[in-house]
Amino acid sequence: MKGLRIGDLAIAVPVFQGGMGVGISLSGLASAVANEGGVGVISSAGLGLLYKNLSANYLEASILGLKEEIKRAREKTVGVIGVNVMVAMTNFADMIRTSIAEKVDVIIAGAGLPLDLPSFLKKGSVTKLIPIVSSARAAKILCEKWKSAYDYLPDAIIVEGPKAGGHLGFREDQIENKDFSLEKLVPEIVSELKPFEEKYNTNIPLIAAGGIYTGKDIRDIMDLGASGVQMATRFVTTDECDASPAFKQSYIDAEEKDIEIIKSPVGMPGRAIFSNFIAKVRDGKKQPKACPFKCIKTCDISKSPYCIIVALMNSLKGNFEAGYAFAGSNAFRATSISSVKEVFQSLKKEYYDSRPLK
Ligand SMILES: Cc1cc2nc3c(=O)[nH]c(=O)nc-3n(C[C@H](O)[C@H](O)[C@H](O)COP(=O)(O)O)c2cc1C
């Protein structure tokens, strides 16, 4: 499996671990992935709740919590560490500024187009900027905007297809449509990026995400032009994943029919494992009474059927009466918990076994 270079950053194994909020990918999982030569990614979503002991103010606790997670990850690895920040979060700017000040290797920004992301870089900043897109059009708009406004091009781009877990950058009717499949998007985006790479004599590696589960999947998507992959679902059922044992078990127990598309208060569809909570929401039984954290820009308390950050905190702890687990379309394939090291060993084996040497 060929490694990957992003500027001066050498990534030995071209596997990014997808950021997973709330609290599913923190320093534990991220450092374990980085130790195997991949890119370990801390989710910045909801840290203010996880670290409410550090400050009663949600925004301040989020900043302190992110600093703490980066520090803990650095103590456990010298590998490549990133932070995932969602554009839809109200504390997007705080999380970006903190990540840059703490010199994380990469920032991965999705759930909205991070059109002003380079404006946060300072002279001497070392952090690489990697936006997530769901279409060739978005990749082009982003490159044009960044180049004209900031004379900066993305250090890499992640394309997230419709099989991903969590929020999806597609309308519900596009999710099963082959025209929007990852296999279709990858070559489209590679050719969209080519003119920028040629004109500015640079390299913008494309990282493919959404439904990549085995080493064979990695090989197949790299054959279509991806320089690497981002995987989240496969890393949930590991010892090092920061979620509770009950959250991980929900993946092992899930059958294919249990993995559903839901409407999220964020205003995008999401993929999750069916739970009693989802059933209650569908029956119209949930209505938040207050918006304690104002965590998402687009969430409107008068219309939201529930508070998403509270629901995700509950599921993190394994309470599926009051929450649900986000999951990629392949979550049902998990059968046991293994170590991150074992996942990497099996990905490499599957990668090489998928094309035996003649
Ligand atoms: C439990 C869970 C939580 C996620 N949370 C986030 C998040 O906070 N921010 C984000 O950009 N993507 C999030 N994602 C998407 C992943 O980072 C990743 O891109 C996607 O799931 C890749 O597809 P896969 O899970 O099939 O490998 C989440 C995915 C899962 C499964």
The ligand as an SDF file (V2000), in Angstrom:
LIG
                    3D

 31 33  0  0  0  0  0  0  0  0999 V2000
  -20.2450    7.4700   14.5640 C   0  0  0  0  0  0  0  0  0  0  0  0
  -19.8470    8.4340   13.4900 C   0  0  0  0  0  0  0  0  0  0  0  0
  -19.7110    9.7770   13.7680 C   0  0  0  0  0  0  0  0  0  0  0  0
  -19.2860   10.6760   12.7860 C   0  0  0  0  0  0  0  0  0  0  0  0
  -19.0870   11.9880   13.1230 N   0  0  0  0  0  0  0  0  0  0  0  0
  -18.5680   12.8490   12.2070 C   0  0  0  0  0  0  0  0  0  0  0  0
  -18.2280   14.1840   12.5710 C   0  0  0  0  0  0  0  0  0  0  0  0
  -18.3660   14.5840   13.7390 O   0  0  0  0  0  0  0  0  0  0  0  0
  -17.7250   14.9950   11.6090 N   0  0  0  0  0  0  0  0  0  0  0  0
  -17.5370   14.5610   10.3110 C   0  0  0  0  0  0  0  0  0  0  0  0
  -17.0690   15.3500    9.4660 O   0  0  0  0  0  0  0  0  0  0  0  0
  -17.8450   13.2920    9.9400 N   0  0  0  0  0  0  0  0  0  0  0  0
  -18.3270   12.4360   10.8650 C   0  0  0  0  0  0  0  0  0  0  0  0
  -18.5860   11.1290   10.5040 N   0  0  0  0  0  0  0  0  0  0  0  0
  -18.2240   10.6820    9.1290 C   0  0  0  0  0  0  0  0  0  0  0  0
  -16.8450   10.0030    9.1320 C   0  0  0  0  0  0  0  0  0  0  0  0
  -15.8220   10.8750    9.5300 O   0  0  0  0  0  0  0  0  0  0  0  0
  -16.4380    9.3730    7.7790 C   0  0  0  0  0  0  0  0  0  0  0  0
  -16.1110   10.3190    6.8140 O   0  0  0  0  0  0  0  0  0  0  0  0
  -17.4530    8.4350    7.1900 C   0  0  0  0  0  0  0  0  0  0  0  0
  -18.2000    7.7680    8.1430 O   0  0  0  0  0  0  0  0  0  0  0  0
  -16.7120    7.4450    6.2950 C   0  0  0  0  0  0  0  0  0  0  0  0
  -17.4960    6.3550    5.9430 O   0  0  0  0  0  0  0  0  0  0  0  0
  -17.3680    4.9310    6.6890 P   0  0  0  0  0  0  0  0  0  0  0  0
  -17.8820    5.1560    8.0530 O   0  0  0  0  0  0  0  0  0  0  0  0
  -18.2010    4.0400    5.8460 O   0  0  0  0  0  0  0  0  0  0  0  0
  -15.9210    4.5350    6.6950 O   0  0  0  0  0  0  0  0  0  0  0  0
  -19.0330   10.2110   11.4660 C   0  0  0  0  0  0  0  0  0  0  0  0
  -19.2100    8.8600   11.1770 C   0  0  0  0  0  0  0  0  0  0  0  0
  -19.5970    7.9670   12.1660 C   0  0  0  0  0  0  0  0  0  0  0  0
  -19.7410    6.5030   11.8150 C   0  0  0  0  0  0  0  0  0  0  0  0
  1  2  1  0
  2  3  1  0
  2 30  2  0
  3  4  2  0
  4  5  1  0
  4 28  1  0
  5  6  2  0
  6  7  1  0
  6 13  1  0
  7  8  2  0
  7  9  1  0
  9 10  1  0
 10 11  2  0
 10 12  1  0
 12 13  2  0
 13 14  1  0
 14 15  1  0
 14 28  1  0
 15 16  1  0
 16 17  1  0
 16 18  1  0
 18 19  1  0
 18 20  1  0
 20 21  1  0
 20 22  1  0
 22 23  1  0
 23 24  1  0
 24 25  2  0
 24 26  1  0
 24 27  1  0
 28 29  2  0
 29 30  1  0
 30 31  1  0
M  END
$$$$
